[in-house]
Amino acid sequence: MQATCPQCSNRINFDDARAPERPFSVKCPKCQSPVRFPGRTPAAAAAAAPGAPAPAPAAPAATPPPAAAPSRPSAPVGTEALAQLRREVGASESSRGAPTPVLVAVPDNAVAGALTLPLTRLGHTIEMLDTPEEGGRLLEQGAYGIVITTRNAAVPGKSETLYQRVCRLNPDARRRIFMILVGEDLKTGDGTQAFVLQADFVVNPRDAAATEGSLLNSMAERNRVYQAFLDARKRMEAASGY
């Protein structure tokens, strides 16, 4: 797939086979501005899978489709697949050095505990937002690799929320943070909602205890996207003689 940078009009090609199905963005290798990609269409995703059977033609609907069900967590990930995801995400984290702290601003301790449990298994330490100035400075310096917050979790002593503070970081600092957004109105793992809200993963608090598989899958997917981007940037720099 191809997209054009809105700032410098540089055309960026991205391998369809490595693109996630949900919308995503990468930085333009030329001017470092974020460039949005829509993600693979279902047809492209099916074509990219080796040996995937062609989709069967849809039968005419005899009755109107049922109303959409309430938010449900993603289908449970098998034990072996979950172990593989843990290894993949853990290896990616290790390649960047020691696991970074996780900054948490979720009022419900049970929800916060359920979401941070799989991250502590990967070696991350957990920090609560209690010193806003220090937390803001460390955010901008990339000290936190993961932020878990709601949209209205206020930064103590500030008029802005932590969510707003993360969203207004410069592109390079924002790219280094995996933001998990928690909200009653969110559908766990919904890529479209995450894209619109500038988050990396969204979760309904009711699903927090059963979201490890979909969360790790999203983290692994994002790591693959940015690794592909970094590889493309290195090739471009090499070709340009940098």
C-alpha positions in Angstrom: 0.0 0.0 0.0 1.1 3.6 -0.6 0.4 6.9 1.2 1.6 10.5 0.6 3.1 12.6 3.4 0.8 15.6 3.9 3.7 17.8 4.8 6.4 17.1 2.1 4.4 15.0 -0.4 6.9 12.2 -0.1 5.4 8.9 -1.2 5.8 6.1 1.3 5.3 2.4 0.3 4.4 -0.2 2.9 4.4 -3.9 2.3 0.7 -5.1 2.3 1.7 -8.4 3.8 3.2 -6.7 6.9 0.5 -4.2 7.4 -2.0 -4.7 10.2 -5.7 -4.9 9.4 -6.5 -1.9 11.6 -5.5 1.7 10.7 -2.0 2.8 11.7 0.5 5.5 11.2 4.2 5.8 10.6 6.7 8.7 10.5 7.8 10.0 7.1 11.5 9.1 6.7 12.0 12.5 4.9 10.3 15.0 7.2 9.4 12.9 10.3 5.7 13.9 10.1 3.1 11.2 10.9 1.5 9.5 7.8 -1.7 7.6 8.2 -2.4 4.3 6.5 -5.9 2.8 6.5 -4.8 -0.8 7.2 -5.4 -3.8 5.1 -8.9 -4.5 3.7 -10.3 -7.9 4.7 -9.7 -9.1 1.1 -6.1 -8.0 1.2 -5.6 -9.7 4.5 -7.0 -12.9 3.2 -4.8 -12.8 0.1 -1.7 -12.2 2.3 -2.3 -15.4 4.3 -0.5 -18.3 2.6 -2.8 -21.1 1.6 -5.9 -19.2 2.8 -9.1 -20.5 1.2 -11.1 -18.1 -0.9 -14.1 -16.7 1.0 -17.3 -18.5 0.3 -20.0 -16.4 -1.4 -22.5 -14.9 1.1 -25.9 -16.5 1.1 -28.9 -14.2 0.8 -30.1 -13.2 4.2 -33.5 -14.7 5.0 -34.0 -12.5 8.0 -32.6 -9.1 9.1 -29.3 -9.3 10.9 -29.5 -9.2 14.7 -28.6 -6.1 16.5 -25.0 -5.5 17.5 -24.1 -7.3 20.7 -22.6 -5.4 23.7 -18.8 -5.0 23.9 -17.1 -8.3 24.3 -13.5 -9.2 24.8 -11.7 -10.7 21.9 -11.9 -14.5 21.6 -9.6 -16.2 24.1 -6.1 -16.8 22.9 -4.9 -20.4 23.3 -2.3 -21.2 25.9 0.4 -21.9 23.3 -0.4 -18.8 21.2 -0.4 -16.7 24.4 3.0 -18.0 25.4 4.3 -17.2 21.9 3.0 -13.7 22.1 4.7 -13.2 25.5 8.0 -14.4 24.0 7.6 -12.2 21.0 6.7 -9.0 22.9 9.3 -9.8 25.5 12.1 -10.2 22.9 11.1 -7.0 21.2 11.2 -5.2 24.6 14.6 -6.7 25.4 16.0 -5.6 22.1 15.4 -1.9 23.2 17.1 -2.4 26.6 15.6 -2.8 30.0 11.7 -2.7 30.1 10.5 0.8 30.6 8.2 1.8 33.5 4.4 1.8 32.9 2.6 5.0 33.9 -0.9 4.3 35.2 -3.8 6.8 35.8 -6.9 4.6 36.2 -9.1 5.2 39.2 -10.3 1.6 39.6 -7.5 -0.3 41.2 -9.0 -3.7 40.1 -9.0 -2.6 36.5 -5.5 -1.1 36.8 -4.2 -4.4 38.4 -5.8 -6.6 35.7 -4.2 -4.5 32.9 -0.8 -4.2 34.4 -0.5 -7.9 35.4 0.6 -9.1 31.9 3.1 -6.2 31.7 4.7 -7.0 35.0 5.2 -10.5 33.7 7.3 -8.9 30.9 9.5 -7.2 33.5 7.9 -3.7 33.5 7.6 -1.8 36.7 4.4 0.1 37.5 4.2 3.8 38.5 1.2 5.8 39.5 0.8 9.4 38.4 1.5 11.3 41.6 4.2 13.9 40.6 2.8 15.7 37.5 5.8 17.8 36.7 8.2 15.0 36.9 5.9 12.7 35.1 5.4 15.1 32.3 9.2 15.6 31.9 9.8 11.9 31.9 7.0 11.4 29.3 8.7 13.8 26.9 12.1 12.1 27.5 10.6 8.7 26.6 11.1 7.3 30.1 7.7 5.6 29.9 7.2 3.1 27.2 3.5 2.4 28.1 0.8 4.7 29.5 -2.5 3.3 30.8 -5.1 6.1 31.3 -8.7 7.2 30.9 -9.7 10.2 28.9 -10.6 12.2 32.0 -7.8 11.2 34.4 -6.6 14.6 35.4 -2.9 15.5 35.9 -2.8 16.8 39.5 -2.5 20.6 39.6 -3.0 20.9 35.9 -6.0 21.8 33.7 -5.2 19.1 31.2 -5.6 15.3 31.4 -2.9 12.8 31.1 -4.5 11.6 27.8 -4.3 15.2 26.4 -0.7 15.5 27.5 0.3 12.3 25.7 -1.6 13.3 22.5 0.2 16.6 22.3 3.7 15.2 22.6 6.0 15.7 19.6 5.7 12.9 17.0 9.0 11.3 18.0 8.1 11.2 21.7 4.6 10.0 21.0 5.8 7.2 18.8 7.8 5.7 21.6 4.7 5.4 23.9 2.1 2.6 23.7 -1.0 4.2 25.1 -3.8 2.0 26.5 -7.0 4.0 26.8 -9.7 2.8 29.2 -13.4 3.8 29.0 -16.9 2.5 29.5 -17.9 3.6 26.0 -15.0 1.7 24.3 -15.0 -1.7 22.6 -12.0 -3.7 23.7 -9.5 -4.1 20.9 -11.4 -1.9 18.4 -8.8 -0.6 15.9 -11.1 2.1 14.5 -11.8 3.6 17.9 -8.0 3.4 18.8 -7.2 5.2 15.5 -9.7 8.0 16.0 -8.7 8.6 19.6 -5.0 8.5 18.8 -4.5 5.5 21.2 -2.7 2.2 20.5 -5.2 0.0 22.3 -8.6 0.6 23.7 -10.3 -1.5 26.4 -13.6 -1.5 28.2 -13.0 -1.9 32.0 -15.4 -4.8 32.1 -13.0 -6.8 29.8 -9.8 -5.9 31.7 -9.3 -9.3 33.3 -9.6 -11.1 30.0 -7.7 -8.9 27.6 -4.1 -10.1 27.9 -4.2 -12.0 24.6 -5.6 -9.1 22.5 -3.3 -6.6 24.3 -0.2 -8.5 23.6 -1.2 -9.2 20.1 -1.7 -5.4 19.5 1.7 -4.7 21.1 3.4 -7.3 18.9 1.6 -6.0 15.8 2.7 -2.4 16.5 6.3 -3.6 17.1 6.3 -5.3 13.7 4.9 -2.2 11.9 7.6 0.1 13.4 10.4 -2.5 12.8 9.3 -2.5 9.1 9.3 1.4 9.2 12.8 1.5 10.7 14.1 -1.0 8.1 12.6 1.2 5.3 14.2 4.3 6.8 17.6 2.7 7.0 17.4 1.6 3.4 16.4 5.2 2.4 19.2 6.7 4.4 21.7 4.3 2.9 20.5 5.0 -0.6 20.8 8.8 0.1 24.3 8.4 1.5 23.5 9.5 5.1 
